[in-house]
Amino acid sequence: MKRIMLVLAALATVAVVVGTAGAKNRFPETIRLPDGFQPEGIAIRGTTFYVGSIPTGAIYRGDLRTGRGAVLVQGGAGTAAIGIEQAGGRLYVAGGPTGKAFVYDARTGATIATHQLTTQQTFINDVTVAGNAAWFTDSVNKVVYRVQIAAAGRPGPEVQTIPLTGDIQYITGFNVNGIDHRGSTLVIVQSNTGKLFTVTPGGVTKQIALTGAATTLPNGDGLLLVGRTLYVVQNQLNRIAKVTLDRQLTSGRVTRFLTDPDLDVPTTIDDLGKRLYAVNARFGTPPSPTTRYDVVQVRKR
């Protein structure tokens, strides 16, 4: 009897140790951002994440393993941060109503370049880096902007405004929002219609026909394309649509909607392995210096 009790005690100790180690290896389900930050975009490289502040243009850098971080780019007058992408040690940031694109050093936060994409009424919404160029969407004007990146990894002086032609038609409201790419082909979502499109480097759009759980994805915001799987954030609906695309990106099947009780008007996503990370922008909640904002982990399924 005594021997059995000793064995049971040893097993209990092992269970506690394993349980503690497992807890230590778990990434936080939610990561708190600075109060009042008003976030929108997120980019992940390794276990480091970057989140931008809409009204100030500040960039917060944190660790997905610990949840800890600090402001990397202070922001200020004349700046804003909507969509954000990390590539080649640089942060490419869509400047919303400023009409600008900002480029920062991802390690130091130093400003590398500022590009005035347009002086018209605008909302530069999201960005993806494809090959030797950064591509920015405009939710007001029927164009995308291409910023050349030089061979050394620094953005070049060339900025092109490329009209969108083909299937897409802009209507009243918030139009093109999120963007991602496969090779030289861009993929975009039109928020007010819920339609997805491919875009050639010359700006020719073709609608992606959707079947399955939905044929349109209204309130589409951030996009994440992983192989043939496209994740589409539907901000006001507090969910992420999972779309399986065909090889030519001409059609897709909406297979499921990912949700989480912690989602509160998510805007953009990025991933790490089996985890998606969504930014709670909390649109509809009056912002104040004490308003809470979080990054929420959602498992891919």
C-alpha positions in Angstrom: 0.0 0.0 0.0 2.8 2.4 0.9 4.6 1.6 -2.4 1.3 2.4 -4.3 0.9 5.7 -2.5 4.5 6.7 -3.3 3.9 5.9 -7.0 0.7 7.9 -7.1 2.5 10.8 -5.4 5.3 10.7 -8.0 2.8 10.6 -10.9 1.0 13.6 -9.4 4.3 15.5 -9.2 5.1 14.7 -12.8 1.6 15.9 -13.8 2.1 19.2 -12.0 5.5 19.7 -13.6 4.2 18.9 -17.1 1.1 21.0 -16.6 3.3 24.0 -15.4 5.6 23.6 -18.4 2.7 23.4 -20.8 1.2 26.6 -19.3 4.6 28.3 -19.7 4.7 27.2 -23.4 1.2 28.6 -24.1 1.1 31.9 -26.0 -1.3 34.4 -24.5 -4.9 34.2 -25.8 -5.1 38.0 -25.7 -2.4 40.6 -25.7 -3.2 44.0 -24.2 -2.2 47.1 -26.1 -1.7 50.5 -24.6 -5.0 52.0 -23.4 -6.4 54.5 -25.9 -4.1 53.3 -28.7 -6.8 52.9 -31.3 -5.1 50.1 -33.4 -5.8 48.8 -36.8 -3.0 47.0 -38.7 -0.8 44.1 -37.6 2.3 42.5 -39.0 4.2 39.5 -37.6 7.7 38.3 -38.2 8.8 35.4 -36.1 7.2 35.9 -32.6 7.5 39.7 -32.9 4.4 41.6 -33.8 3.8 45.3 -34.9 0.5 47.1 -34.5 -0.2 50.6 -35.8 -2.3 53.4 -34.2 -4.9 55.0 -36.5 -4.9 58.6 -35.2 -1.3 59.0 -34.1 0.7 56.9 -36.5 2.6 55.2 -33.6 3.8 51.7 -34.0 3.8 49.3 -31.1 6.2 46.3 -31.1 5.6 43.3 -28.9 6.3 39.6 -28.3 3.6 37.0 -29.0 5.2 34.6 -26.4 5.1 37.0 -23.5 2.6 39.6 -24.5 5.0 42.3 -23.5 6.1 45.2 -25.7 6.6 49.0 -26.1 6.0 51.7 -28.6 8.7 51.6 -31.4 7.6 54.6 -33.5 6.2 57.5 -31.6 4.1 58.9 -34.4 2.8 62.5 -34.3 1.2 65.3 -36.4 0.7 64.4 -40.1 1.0 60.7 -39.6 -1.4 57.8 -39.3 -1.1 54.0 -39.3 -3.8 51.8 -40.9 -2.5 48.7 -42.7 1.1 47.6 -41.9 3.5 45.1 -43.5 7.0 43.9 -42.4 9.4 42.9 -45.2 13.2 43.0 -45.4 13.6 44.6 -42.0 11.2 47.5 -43.0 7.7 48.4 -41.9 5.5 49.7 -44.7 2.5 51.6 -43.3 -0.6 52.8 -45.0 -1.4 56.4 -44.0 -5.1 56.6 -44.2 -6.5 60.1 -44.8 -3.0 61.6 -44.9 -2.6 60.2 -48.5 0.9 59.0 -47.4 2.9 55.8 -47.2 5.4 55.6 -44.4 8.5 53.3 -44.2 10.2 52.6 -40.9 13.2 50.6 -39.8 11.6 47.6 -38.0 14.5 47.4 -35.5 15.1 51.0 -34.6 11.8 52.7 -35.6 13.7 55.3 -37.6 11.9 56.8 -40.6 13.3 55.6 -43.9 10.9 57.3 -46.3 7.6 59.1 -46.6 5.7 59.0 -49.9 2.9 61.3 -50.7 0.7 58.9 -52.8 -2.1 61.4 -53.4 -3.3 64.9 -52.4 -6.9 64.1 -53.2 -9.5 63.1 -50.6 -8.5 59.6 -49.8 -8.1 56.7 -47.4 -4.9 54.7 -47.9 -6.0 51.5 -46.2 -3.7 48.5 -46.6 -0.4 47.4 -48.0 1.3 44.2 -49.2 4.9 43.8 -50.4 5.2 41.7 -53.6 8.6 41.3 -55.1 10.3 44.7 -55.5 7.3 46.9 -54.8 4.9 47.8 -52.0 1.2 48.0 -53.0 -1.3 50.2 -51.3 -5.1 50.3 -51.5 -7.3 53.3 -51.6 -10.8 53.0 -50.2 -12.0 56.2 -51.9 -10.3 56.3 -55.2 -10.4 53.5 -57.8 -6.7 53.0 -57.9 -3.8 51.1 -56.2 -0.4 52.7 -55.6 2.9 51.0 -56.3 6.0 52.1 -54.5 9.2 50.8 -56.0 11.7 49.1 -53.7 15.4 49.3 -54.7 17.6 46.3 -54.8 19.2 47.2 -51.4 15.8 46.9 -49.8 15.1 50.6 -49.5 12.1 52.1 -51.2 12.9 53.8 -54.4 11.8 57.2 -55.6 9.2 55.9 -58.0 5.5 56.0 -57.0 2.9 54.9 -59.6 -0.8 55.4 -59.4 -2.5 52.5 -61.2 -6.2 52.8 -62.1 -8.3 49.7 -61.4 -10.1 48.4 -64.5 -12.1 45.3 -65.3 -14.7 43.8 -63.0 -14.5 46.1 -60.0 -16.9 49.0 -59.7 -16.6 51.6 -56.9 -19.8 52.6 -55.3 -20.8 54.9 -52.4 -19.1 54.0 -49.2 -15.9 52.2 -48.2 -14.5 50.3 -51.2 -11.3 48.4 -51.5 -9.8 47.6 -48.1 -7.4 44.6 -47.5 -4.8 43.3 -49.8 -2.4 40.4 -50.1 -0.7 38.6 -53.0 0.5 35.4 -54.5 3.5 36.0 -56.8 2.7 39.1 -58.8 -1.0 38.7 -58.5 -2.7 40.9 -55.9 -5.9 39.8 -54.1 -8.2 42.6 -52.7 -11.6 42.8 -50.9 -14.2 45.4 -51.5 -15.8 46.1 -48.1 -19.1 47.6 -49.1 -19.9 44.8 -51.6 -18.2 41.9 -50.0 -16.6 40.9 -53.2 -13.1 39.5 -53.7 -10.9 40.3 -56.8 -7.5 39.5 -58.3 -5.5 42.4 -59.6 -2.7 42.2 -62.2 0.3 44.5 -61.9 -1.4 46.6 -64.6 -4.6 47.1 -62.5 -6.9 44.7 -64.3 -9.4 43.2 -61.8 -11.3 39.9 -62.0 -13.9 38.9 -59.5 -13.3 35.7 -57.6 -16.6 33.7 -57.7 -17.5 32.5 -54.2 -19.6 29.5 -53.2 -20.2 27.6 -50.0 -21.2 29.2 -46.8 -21.5 32.7 -48.5 -21.2 34.2 -51.9 -20.1 37.6 -50.6 -18.1 38.7 -47.6 -19.5 42.1 -46.5 -17.5 44.3 -44.1 -14.4 42.6 -45.5 -11.2 44.1 -44.0 -7.8 42.6 -43.6 -6.7 39.6 -45.8 -4.2 36.8 -45.2 -3.4 34.5 -48.0 -1.7 31.2 -47.0 -1.2 28.9 -49.9 -4.7 28.4 -51.4 -6.4 29.4 -48.1 -7.6 33.0 -47.8 -8.6 34.4 -44.5 -10.9 37.5 -44.7 -11.7 39.5 -41.6 -15.3 40.7 -41.5 -14.9 43.5 -38.9 -18.5 44.4 -37.8 -19.5 40.8 -37.9 -16.8 39.8 -35.5 -15.6 36.8 -37.5 -12.9 35.6 -40.0 -14.1 33.9 -43.2 -12.0 30.9 -44.4 -11.9 30.6 -48.2 -10.4 27.8 -50.1 -9.3 29.1 -53.5 -8.7 27.2 -56.7 -5.2 27.1 -58.2 -5.9 30.0 -60.7 -7.5 32.2 -58.0 -10.6 32.5 -60.1 -13.0 30.9 -57.6 -13.2 30.0 -54.0 -15.4 28.2 -51.5 -16.2 29.7 -48.1 -15.7 26.7 -45.8 -16.3 28.2 -42.4 -16.3 31.3 -40.2 -13.8 31.6 -37.3 -15.1 33.4 -34.2 -14.0 34.0 -30.7 -15.7 35.7 -27.7 -12.8 38.1 -27.4 -13.2 39.6 -30.9 -14.5 43.2 -30.8 -14.6 44.6 -34.3 -11.4 43.0 -35.6 -9.7 44.7 -38.5 -6.6 43.0 -39.7 -4.8 39.6 -39.1 -1.5 37.9 -39.5 -0.4 34.5 -38.4 2.2 32.4 -36.6 1.9 28.6 -37.4 -1.6 27.4 -36.4 -2.5 30.7 -34.8 -4.1 33.8 -36.3 -3.8 37.1 -34.5 -6.5 39.7 -35.0 -6.5 43.4 -33.9 -9.6 44.6 -32.0 -10.2 48.1 -33.4 -13.5 48.3 -31.4 -15.1 50.7 -33.9 -18.4 51.8 -32.4 -16.9 52.1 -28.9 -16.1 55.8 -28.2 -12.3 56.0 -27.9 -10.9 57.6 -24.8 -7.4 57.6 -23.1 -8.6 54.6 -21.0 -10.3 52.5 -23.7 -8.9 49.0 -23.7 -7.6 47.4 -26.9 -6.2 43.9 -27.5 -4.7 41.5 -30.0 -6.7 38.3 -30.0 -5.4 34.8 -30.8 -7.7 32.7 -33.0 -6.8 29.1 -33.9 -6.8 28.1 -37.5 -9.4 25.4 -38.1 
